[in-house]
Amino acid sequence: MMSDDPKSGSVWKHHSGRLYTVLFMTNIDEDDPTYPRTVVYVGANGKLWSGPLNDWYRRMELVTGRSFGL
Protein backbone atom coordinates (compact mmCIF):
# COMPACT_ATOMS: atom_id res chain seq x y z
CA MET A 1 0.00 0.00 0.00
CA MET A 2 1.31 3.43 -0.85
CA SER A 3 1.38 6.21 1.75
CA ASP A 4 -1.18 8.34 -0.11
CA ASP A 5 -3.74 5.53 -0.47
CA PRO A 6 -7.02 5.96 1.43
CA LYS A 7 -6.65 4.21 4.79
CA SER A 8 -8.99 1.49 6.07
CA GLY A 9 -11.53 3.05 8.43
CA SER A 10 -11.17 6.57 7.07
CA VAL A 11 -14.37 8.47 6.25
CA TRP A 12 -14.77 10.33 2.97
CA LYS A 13 -17.44 12.61 1.55
CA HIS A 14 -18.52 12.08 -2.05
CA HIS A 15 -19.20 15.21 -4.12
CA SER A 16 -22.92 14.33 -3.70
CA GLY A 17 -22.55 14.88 0.07
CA ARG A 18 -22.87 11.20 1.09
CA LEU A 19 -20.37 9.72 3.54
CA TYR A 20 -18.42 6.50 2.97
CA THR A 21 -15.94 4.47 5.02
CA VAL A 22 -12.98 2.86 3.28
CA LEU A 23 -12.78 -0.87 3.95
CA PHE A 24 -9.64 -1.84 2.05
CA MET A 25 -7.62 -1.53 -1.15
CA THR A 26 -7.38 -4.25 -3.83
CA ASN A 27 -4.77 -5.03 -6.47
CA ILE A 28 -2.15 -3.26 -4.36
CA ASP A 29 0.72 -5.39 -5.67
CA GLU A 30 -0.40 -5.42 -9.29
CA ASP A 31 1.26 -3.31 -11.95
CA ASP A 32 -0.95 -4.62 -14.78
CA PRO A 33 -3.36 -1.88 -15.98
CA THR A 34 -5.93 -4.63 -16.52
CA TYR A 35 -6.22 -4.78 -12.71
CA PRO A 36 -6.14 -1.18 -11.44
CA ARG A 37 -5.68 -0.34 -7.77
CA THR A 38 -9.21 -0.20 -6.38
CA VAL A 39 -10.81 1.25 -3.23
CA VAL A 40 -13.56 -0.82 -1.59
CA TYR A 41 -15.86 1.25 0.61
CA VAL A 42 -19.25 1.17 2.35
CA GLY A 43 -21.98 3.77 2.67
CA ALA A 44 -23.89 4.68 5.83
CA ASN A 45 -26.74 2.55 4.43
CA GLY A 46 -24.50 -0.56 4.35
CA LYS A 47 -24.17 -0.76 0.56
CA LEU A 48 -20.74 -1.79 -0.68
CA TRP A 49 -18.97 0.02 -3.49
CA SER A 50 -15.64 -0.10 -5.26
CA GLY A 51 -13.88 2.26 -7.61
CA PRO A 52 -10.48 2.78 -9.19
CA LEU A 53 -7.98 4.67 -7.09
CA ASN A 54 -7.10 6.93 -10.01
CA ASP A 55 -10.63 8.45 -9.80
CA TRP A 56 -10.88 8.50 -5.99
CA TYR A 57 -9.49 11.96 -5.24
CA ARG A 58 -11.59 13.61 -7.96
CA ARG A 59 -14.81 12.37 -6.33
CA MET A 60 -13.99 12.18 -2.63
CA GLU A 61 -12.80 14.47 0.15
CA LEU A 62 -11.35 13.18 3.42
CA VAL A 63 -13.60 13.87 6.41
CA THR A 64 -11.85 11.94 9.19
CA GLY A 65 -9.54 9.03 9.78
CA ARG A 66 -12.22 7.26 11.85
CA SER A 67 -15.26 5.31 10.71
CA PHE A 68 -18.87 6.21 11.51
CA GLY A 69 -19.77 3.04 13.41
CA LEU A 70 -18.62 0.08 11.34
N, C-alpha and C positions, 0 to 999 in steps of 0.2 A: 504494500500500500504506500502510496506517495504521501508526503506531508501535507499537500494541499487538497487531498481527497476529503469529501464529507465524512465525518466521523460517526460511527455507530452511536445511536442515542441522541444525536444532535437534532434540533428542531429547526425547520426551514419554512419560510412563507413563500408560497407560489405567487406569481404576479396576479392571480385571481383573488388572493387574500386568504386562501385556505392554508392550514398548517399541516405539516407532514414530519414524521420522525424517520430518520435514516435507520435502516436495519443493518445493512451490510453492502459491501461492494462485491461484484463478480468480475471474473476474467482479469483479475489483478496481475497475473503473471503471464498474460497472453500479449504477444506483440502483433498477432495476426489481425488485420483490420476487419476480417470476417467476424471476429468476436470482440467487439469494442468493450472497453471498461464500462461497467453498468452500475448504476445506483439502484438499490432495492429499498423502497420506503413504504410507509403505511400512513394512511390518513386518520384523522380523529374518528371517522366512522368505521374504521377497521379494514377498509379496502386496501389491498396491496397493489403497488405500482412498481414499475421499473422504467428506467430511461438511461440513455447513454450519458456518460460523464461529460462528453464534449458539449452537451446542451444544458447541463445542470445549472451553471452559473448565469446563464442568460434568462432562466425561468425562475430561479430560486434565490432567496435572500436569507442568510443565517439569522435566526431569532435568538437561539440559545444552544448551549452545548448539552442541555438536559432534555429528556423526553417529557411528554405531557401525560404520563401515567401508563406507559406500556411495560 
